[in-house]
Amino acid sequence: MKPRRVCLGSSLRWILQPAWLLVVISGAAAAVWLREWMPYVLGGACVAALGLWVLVSTLWPSAPDRKCPKCGVQGLVKIRRGAPGVRCERCGFQDETMHVAYLDDW
């Protein structure tokens, strides 16, 4: 049995293209009407995007993927700090050449 596709009915399908056309015309009209303010608006949007990027990067730091390739449990730890090589605390897996990003800081 095939899943039933939900689609826009034929009675409403005709409205999509005029709606997109209205959106484009409205955007162009706003750009012409606010042409003196456009550099400030775009500059503010760029600064706001940069600020949001920094805020998210600061408040949501990276975490290492500590999943062991042998047992699949979160148990990888560094053998020696600052050097490649990890071992699993759970199953005893050890690899002298494996590198896991951000594991030194964890």
Sequence and secondary structure as in RCSB ss.txt:
>XXXX:A:sequence
MKPRRVCLGSSLRWILQPAWLLVVISGAAAAVWLREWMPYVLGGACVAALGLWVLVSTLWPSAPDRKCPKCGVQG
LVKIRRGAPGVRCERCGFQDETMHVAYLDDW
>XXXX:A:secstr
         HHHHTTHHHHHHHHHHHHHHHHHHTTTTHHHHHHHHHHHHHHHHHHHHHHS      B TTT SB 
EEESSTTSS EEETTT  EESS   TTTTT 
